[in-house]
Amino acid sequence: MDLQKQTEPRAAEPPVAESRVAELRASDADRDRIADILRDALAEGRLTAEEHAERVEGVLAAKTVGGLEVFIRDLPAAHHRAAPAYAAAPSRPTAGAIPADPDENVVAVFSSAVRKGRWRAGRRIHAYAIFGSVEIDLSEALFEYQQVVVKALSVFGNVEVRVPENVSLRGTGGGVLGNFEVDTLDAADPDAPVVYLDGWAVLGNIEGKPKRGRLVADILDRVQHKVDKSLRKHLDR
């Protein structure tokens, strides 16, 4: 038995939080931040014009935060910057927060159904696409609740869910000879809405993705909380 080998320290593993951040989808703001660092490095003479152009091209093609970090790993600015603030949302809704019955049903049978624009998103939305197509666009919706569940079933059909860039998005489901794909998002604001897309695609397709350039500007439950708090103070006088 080689005691020396047993006592050798193991290589340090990256913290769990850092590894999760590296897997997050990169935003336009993330790409702009990396591009600024590369531009400064070019001006300082740390990169040649060819190296700068090659790295900028890679930044534009990168899909995750970790993929962006590769292009500045050997630059001093990468080691003197604050890490982006991300708040990881829970993988499942809070127990008892979501009712068993849907607030709204969106059904398409040999047809198409669309829910978009300025509308109030309930806590539970059911989507059924049977030889049809359902589109649920939450990019301009009013979020009265912080947690929203979209339950989807696709049979020879298609269900698309679009969310704003500054909410959290989680997905649980699968496909039977079909496709279930959800782009996981984590909002920087811990009070931002969380959308949970649950579903099964049977010879069909279910997708959940952010709609680029769309941001939640107001969350009604925050406003209601402030109003209730103000009323309580008034009544306690």
C-alpha positions as CSV (number, residue, x, y, z in Angstrom):
1,M,0.0,0.0,0.0
2,D,1.4,3.4,-1.0
3,L,0.7,5.7,1.9
4,Q,2.2,8.7,0.1
5,K,-0.3,8.4,-2.7
6,Q,-3.2,8.1,-0.3
7,T,-2.2,11.3,1.5
8,E,-1.7,13.4,-1.6
9,P,-4.2,16.3,-1.6
10,R,-6.9,16.0,-4.2
11,A,-7.3,18.7,-6.9
12,A,-9.6,21.4,-5.8
13,E,-13.0,21.2,-7.4
14,P,-14.9,24.3,-8.4
15,P,-17.7,25.3,-6.0
16,V,-21.1,24.1,-6.8
17,A,-22.5,27.6,-7.2
18,E,-19.7,28.5,-9.7
19,S,-20.3,25.4,-11.8
20,R,-24.0,26.1,-11.9
21,V,-23.4,29.7,-13.1
22,A,-21.1,28.4,-15.8
23,E,-23.9,26.3,-17.2
24,L,-26.4,29.2,-17.5
25,R,-27.4,30.5,-20.8
26,A,-25.5,33.7,-21.7
27,S,-27.4,36.9,-22.2
28,D,-26.6,39.8,-24.5
29,A,-25.4,41.7,-21.4
30,D,-22.9,38.9,-20.6
31,R,-21.5,39.0,-24.2
32,D,-21.2,42.8,-24.0
33,R,-19.2,42.5,-20.8
34,I,-16.8,40.0,-22.3
35,A,-16.5,42.1,-25.5
36,D,-15.5,45.1,-23.4
37,I,-12.7,43.2,-21.7
38,L,-11.4,42.0,-25.0
39,R,-11.5,45.5,-26.4
40,D,-9.5,46.9,-23.5
41,A,-7.0,44.0,-23.9
42,L,-6.5,45.0,-27.6
43,A,-5.9,48.6,-26.6
44,E,-3.4,47.6,-24.0
45,G,-1.5,45.4,-26.5
46,R,-2.3,42.1,-24.7
47,L,-4.0,40.8,-27.9
48,T,-3.2,41.2,-31.5
49,A,-5.9,42.4,-34.0
50,E,-6.2,38.8,-35.3
51,E,-6.6,37.3,-31.8
52,H,-9.1,40.0,-30.8
53,A,-11.2,39.3,-34.0
54,E,-11.1,35.5,-33.4
55,R,-12.2,35.8,-29.8
56,V,-15.0,38.3,-30.5
57,E,-16.3,35.8,-33.1
58,G,-16.2,33.1,-30.4
59,V,-18.0,35.3,-27.9
60,L,-20.9,35.9,-30.4
61,A,-21.3,32.1,-30.9
62,A,-21.0,31.1,-27.2
63,K,-24.2,29.9,-25.6
64,T,-23.3,29.7,-21.9
65,V,-21.6,31.9,-19.3
66,G,-18.9,29.3,-19.0
67,G,-18.3,29.4,-22.7
68,L,-17.7,33.1,-22.6
69,E,-15.2,32.9,-19.7
70,V,-12.9,30.8,-21.9
71,F,-12.0,33.9,-24.0
72,I,-10.8,36.0,-21.1
73,R,-9.3,33.3,-18.9
74,D,-5.7,34.5,-19.7
75,L,-6.4,38.2,-19.2
76,P,-5.9,40.1,-15.9
77,A,-9.3,41.7,-16.1
78,A,-10.9,38.2,-15.7
79,H,-9.4,37.9,-12.2
80,H,-10.3,41.3,-10.9
81,R,-14.0,41.5,-11.6
82,A,-17.0,40.7,-9.5
83,A,-18.8,37.5,-10.3
84,P,-22.3,38.1,-11.8
85,A,-25.1,37.8,-9.2
86,Y,-27.4,34.9,-10.0
87,A,-30.1,33.6,-7.8
88,A,-30.9,29.9,-8.3
89,A,-34.6,29.2,-8.2
90,P,-36.0,26.0,-6.6
91,S,-36.3,23.1,-9.0
92,R,-39.9,22.5,-8.0
93,P,-42.7,24.8,-6.8
94,T,-43.3,25.4,-3.1
95,A,-45.6,22.8,-1.6
96,G,-49.2,24.0,-1.6
97,A,-48.4,27.1,-3.6
98,I,-49.9,25.8,-6.9
99,P,-53.6,24.6,-7.0
100,A,-54.5,21.2,-8.5
101,D,-57.1,22.7,-10.9
102,P,-55.9,25.0,-13.7
103,D,-56.7,28.7,-13.8
104,E,-56.8,28.4,-17.6
105,N,-56.9,25.7,-20.3
106,V,-55.4,26.3,-23.8
107,V,-56.5,23.5,-26.2
108,A,-55.8,22.8,-29.8
109,V,-57.3,19.8,-31.5
110,F,-56.6,19.7,-35.2
111,S,-56.2,23.5,-34.9
112,S,-54.0,26.1,-33.3
113,A,-54.4,28.2,-30.1
114,V,-52.4,31.2,-29.0
115,R,-52.2,33.0,-25.7
116,K,-50.1,36.2,-25.8
117,G,-50.0,39.9,-25.3
118,R,-50.9,41.7,-22.1
119,W,-52.7,39.1,-20.0
120,R,-52.7,37.9,-16.4
121,A,-50.9,34.6,-15.9
122,G,-52.5,32.4,-13.3
123,R,-50.7,29.9,-11.1
124,R,-51.5,26.9,-13.2
125,I,-52.0,26.8,-17.0
126,H,-52.8,23.6,-18.9
127,A,-51.9,23.3,-22.6
128,Y,-53.1,20.4,-24.8
129,A,-52.0,20.0,-28.4
130,I,-53.6,17.0,-30.2
131,F,-52.7,17.1,-33.8
132,G,-52.5,20.9,-33.3
133,S,-50.3,23.7,-32.1
134,V,-50.3,25.7,-28.9
135,E,-48.3,28.9,-28.3
136,I,-48.2,30.4,-24.8
137,D,-46.3,33.7,-24.8
138,L,-45.6,35.1,-21.3
139,S,-43.2,37.8,-22.5
140,E,-45.8,40.5,-21.9
141,A,-47.9,38.8,-19.3
142,L,-48.7,40.3,-15.9
143,F,-47.4,37.9,-13.2
144,E,-49.8,38.0,-10.2
145,Y,-47.9,35.1,-8.6
146,Q,-44.2,34.4,-8.3
147,Q,-44.6,30.7,-9.2
148,V,-46.4,29.6,-12.4
149,V,-46.8,26.1,-13.6
150,V,-47.5,25.3,-17.3
151,K,-48.6,21.7,-17.7
152,A,-48.3,20.6,-21.3
153,L,-49.4,17.5,-23.3
154,S,-48.5,17.1,-26.9
155,V,-49.8,14.2,-29.0
156,F,-48.7,14.6,-32.7
157,G,-48.7,18.3,-31.9
158,N,-46.5,21.2,-30.8
159,V,-46.5,23.3,-27.6
160,E,-44.3,26.4,-27.4
161,V,-43.8,28.4,-24.2
162,R,-42.0,31.7,-24.3
163,V,-40.9,33.7,-21.2
164,P,-39.2,37.0,-20.5
165,E,-35.4,37.0,-20.1
166,N,-35.4,38.1,-16.5
167,V,-37.5,35.3,-15.0
168,S,-36.4,31.8,-13.9
169,L,-37.4,28.9,-16.1
170,R,-37.4,25.2,-15.1
171,G,-38.6,22.1,-17.0
172,T,-39.6,18.6,-16.0
173,G,-40.8,16.0,-18.5
174,G,-39.9,13.9,-21.5
175,G,-40.9,12.5,-24.8
176,V,-42.1,9.3,-26.3
177,L,-40.8,9.4,-29.8
178,G,-41.1,13.1,-29.3
179,N,-39.1,16.1,-28.1
180,F,-39.1,17.9,-24.8
181,E,-36.7,20.8,-24.5
182,V,-36.5,23.6,-21.9
183,D,-33.7,26.3,-21.7
184,T,-33.1,26.6,-18.0
185,L,-32.9,30.2,-16.8
186,D,-32.0,31.8,-13.5
187,A,-33.1,35.4,-12.7
188,A,-30.7,37.7,-10.9
189,D,-33.6,39.0,-8.8
190,P,-34.6,36.4,-6.2
191,D,-38.2,37.8,-6.2
192,A,-38.6,37.4,-10.0
193,P,-41.3,35.0,-11.2
194,V,-40.4,31.3,-11.7
195,V,-42.1,29.4,-14.6
196,Y,-42.2,25.6,-14.4
197,L,-42.9,23.8,-17.6
198,D,-44.0,20.2,-17.0
199,G,-45.1,17.9,-19.8
200,W,-44.9,14.9,-22.1
201,A,-44.6,14.9,-25.9
202,V,-45.9,11.8,-27.6
203,L,-44.8,11.9,-31.2
204,G,-44.9,15.6,-30.7
205,N,-42.8,18.6,-29.5
206,I,-42.7,20.7,-26.3
207,E,-40.3,23.7,-26.0
208,G,-39.7,26.3,-23.3
209,K,-37.4,29.2,-24.2
210,P,-36.8,32.9,-23.4
211,K,-38.0,35.6,-25.8
212,R,-34.9,37.8,-26.4
213,G,-35.3,41.4,-25.5
214,R,-38.5,40.9,-23.4
215,L,-38.3,41.8,-19.7
216,V,-40.8,41.7,-16.9
217,A,-41.4,45.3,-15.9
218,D,-44.0,44.8,-13.1
219,I,-45.0,42.0,-10.7
220,L,-48.5,42.5,-9.4
221,D,-48.0,40.4,-6.2
222,R,-45.3,42.8,-5.1
223,V,-47.6,45.8,-5.6
224,Q,-50.4,44.0,-3.7
225,H,-48.0,43.2,-0.9
226,K,-47.0,46.9,-0.6
227,V,-50.7,47.9,-0.6
228,D,-51.6,45.4,2.1
229,K,-48.6,46.5,4.2
230,S,-49.7,50.1,3.8
231,L,-53.3,49.3,4.8
232,R,-52.2,47.4,7.8
233,K,-50.1,50.3,9.0
234,H,-53.1,52.6,8.5
235,L,-55.5,50.4,10.4
236,D,-53.1,49.9,13.3
237,R,-53.0,53.7,14.0
